[in-house]
């Protein structure tokens, strides 16, 4: 890949790892809490056997999954996420194990939007979402100044309309 | 072109009333026939309140018809509707992606039709339907649409092309109408005679409700003993099934007509209920040619035009050129109706590397099935084996039929194991591309390439396990699109 075209080079913020770790931790705590409540209910109301098995299985699975998505995944995600925006295209590249390269023509961009949840706000980061005719593409966790610049840049380039 | 605002044809009112009656027939019979003159208070209450509801619906149908107005001004359709909360819509005609016309038997009686303009906008707002209008009015609207397009072309196209455009646009070429042989072939390929089975089953179960067929067994056994009655009965049944198949195929595909003029393609079909589809050539987003296993054996194929607008009822397949064309004719037809398209039949096959990766790639379906069999029913171990053989057969077939090619402006993909599907589109119509590489593909130096086209919903097409060098070429090829897109 990328013998003739320059690969995307811009990285997303290192802080993103912390944000993702926190988000994942919270999500998993909630999921496991719900499962544990269900387990107690199972014990108390004496539900059918297989329900207990299923719940135990789910708890084990989500424990494993939480190790993966809290401690390993965020760092990999950040390390391999690349993007670039020029006058004509938006390029993204992501994934360590399964690599995905996307190429979106600027003329097909219909909206750009910045989003910020409470955790992103803590680190002064924004996630940029680019809407095209087909679907929307997110570039997660960009520092504030860069995010605003990027949004304005895309909005400016996307103004050139192609006949469809 | 200044004109007065128009309403839909007044027959829309009885048409809607009929629909209302049909939808509520059960309640009407329940309340006003079966329980007529009932003494019970709650029944009286129900009767009165339902009557109020019906009156309100009837009134609203009339008012809706009365307040729904449309007119065309400067290439835009303006629609006002609503009595209390007014709604005002305007639809620029050049945004229309395709036009559909549907004439049911009901429409025919009064020489009416229904016309729908499909725009590419998502949601319900995407289509503009004129449910009941006279055929003359429908023609006028369609003309307005195409003439609007002409004026834009005249304004934008450089001089040398105007000379070509001077030819009358209405010059229509008919590319295909099915012969009797085509209909016969179609009826056998689509196995339409099998459609009789559910009908017979329904009749049987309905009869069963009235007569005790289950216990008539003794009589049936007696009949079955006489072989000649059975033979006659089976022959008769086969005849009925085949006739039924041919008739139903004829009703559906009999009066097919594929035609085109300078700028649009028209597909017309249906003997009783007519449906027509038309699309501007440059609004065709992509073309897909599919072959089911049955069609592959008989050398037939189906050509589908992908439009950015909705194509209406899924079952009607309005955007399908005749689904039983011979393969060569099908490929030829693409170039014939879309002169801008060049279809290259010889495409690149997958490499040896791709074959290896496809043999090595773990099948999760098989793994899960095998584990499940091992855990719950070890006696059924042979199912796991059969599944494995089936999966590998399909993989080999898919490997053999997969093809890809970048041909100047065009990209062509072909894939499928039992049934195959061929896809061709122009670079300018691709709205996004993706290249994907899994760990295994990296080891073998392969990649998956994917195009996304406008449609409803968006049309993804991909080909797995092409050499990574080709994926690079594909990526570079797409970057080159900026050179030949038209900019407003």
HADDOCK unambig.tbl for C-alpha pairs under 7 A between the chains (distance, minus, plus):
assign (segid A and resid 1 and name CA) (segid B and resid 468 and name CA) 6.46 0.50 0.50
assign (segid A and resid 1 and name CA) (segid B and resid 469 and name CA) 6.50 0.50 0.50
assign (segid A and resid 1 and name CA) (segid B and resid 471 and name CA) 6.91 0.50 0.50
assign (segid A and resid 1 and name CA) (segid B and resid 472 and name CA) 4.77 0.50 0.50
assign (segid A and resid 2 and name CA) (segid B and resid 472 and name CA) 6.09 0.50 0.50
assign (segid A and resid 4 and name CA) (segid B and resid 476 and name CA) 6.91 0.50 0.50
assign (segid A and resid 5 and name CA) (segid B and resid 476 and name CA) 6.55 0.50 0.50
assign (segid A and resid 97 and name CA) (segid B and resid 438 and name CA) 6.07 0.50 0.50
assign (segid A and resid 97 and name CA) (segid B and resid 439 and name CA) 5.34 0.50 0.50
assign (segid A and resid 98 and name CA) (segid B and resid 436 and name CA) 7.00 0.50 0.50
assign (segid A and resid 98 and name CA) (segid B and resid 437 and name CA) 5.55 0.50 0.50
assign (segid A and resid 98 and name CA) (segid B and resid 438 and name CA) 4.09 0.50 0.50
assign (segid A and resid 98 and name CA) (segid B and resid 439 and name CA) 5.95 0.50 0.50
assign (segid A and resid 99 and name CA) (segid B and resid 436 and name CA) 5.43 0.50 0.50
assign (segid A and resid 99 and name CA) (segid B and resid 437 and name CA) 4.88 0.50 0.50
assign (segid A and resid 99 and name CA) (segid B and resid 438 and name CA) 6.06 0.50 0.50
assign (segid A and resid 100 and name CA) (segid B and resid 434 and name CA) 6.83 0.50 0.50
assign (segid A and resid 100 and name CA) (segid B and resid 435 and name CA) 5.78 0.50 0.50
assign (segid A and resid 100 and name CA) (segid B and resid 436 and name CA) 4.37 0.50 0.50
assign (segid A and resid 100 and name CA) (segid B and resid 437 and name CA) 6.47 0.50 0.50
assign (segid A and resid 101 and name CA) (segid B and resid 434 and name CA) 5.44 0.50 0.50
assign (segid A and resid 101 and name CA) (segid B and resid 435 and name CA) 4.92 0.50 0.50
assign (segid A and resid 101 and name CA) (segid B and resid 436 and name CA) 6.13 0.50 0.50
assign (segid A and resid 102 and name CA) (segid B and resid 433 and name CA) 5.91 0.50 0.50
assign (segid A and resid 102 and name CA) (segid B and resid 434 and name CA) 4.49 0.50 0.50
assign (segid A and resid 102 and name CA) (segid B and resid 435 and name CA) 6.51 0.50 0.50
assign (segid A and resid 103 and name CA) (segid B and resid 432 and name CA) 5.86 0.50 0.50
assign (segid A and resid 103 and name CA) (segid B and resid 433 and name CA) 5.36 0.50 0.50
assign (segid A and resid 103 and name CA) (segid B and resid 434 and name CA) 6.31 0.50 0.50
assign (segid A and resid 104 and name CA) (segid B and resid 431 and name CA) 6.98 0.50 0.50
assign (segid A and resid 104 and name CA) (segid B and resid 432 and name CA) 4.87 0.50 0.50
assign (segid A and resid 104 and name CA) (segid B and resid 433 and name CA) 6.83 0.50 0.50
assign (segid A and resid 105 and name CA) (segid B and resid 431 and name CA) 6.89 0.50 0.50
assign (segid A and resid 105 and name CA) (segid B and resid 432 and name CA) 6.66 0.50 0.50
assign (segid A and resid 108 and name CA) (segid B and resid 431 and name CA) 6.43 0.50 0.50
assign (segid A and resid 134 and name CA) (segid B and resid 454 and name CA) 6.83 0.50 0.50
assign (segid A and resid 134 and name CA) (segid B and resid 458 and name CA) 5.59 0.50 0.50
assign (segid A and resid 161 and name CA) (segid B and resid 487 and name CA) 5.83 0.50 0.50
assign (segid A and resid 161 and name CA) (segid B and resid 488 and name CA) 5.61 0.50 0.50
assign (segid A and resid 162 and name CA) (segid B and resid 485 and name CA) 6.93 0.50 0.50
assign (segid A and resid 162 and name CA) (segid B and resid 486 and name CA) 5.74 0.50 0.50
assign (segid A and resid 162 and name CA) (segid B and resid 487 and name CA) 4.20 0.50 0.50
assign (segid A and resid 162 and name CA) (segid B and resid 488 and name CA) 5.51 0.50 0.50
assign (segid A and resid 163 and name CA) (segid B and resid 486 and name CA) 5.61 0.50 0.50
assign (segid A and resid 163 and name CA) (segid B and resid 487 and name CA) 5.56 0.50 0.50
assign (segid A and resid 163 and name CA) (segid B and resid 488 and name CA) 5.59 0.50 0.50
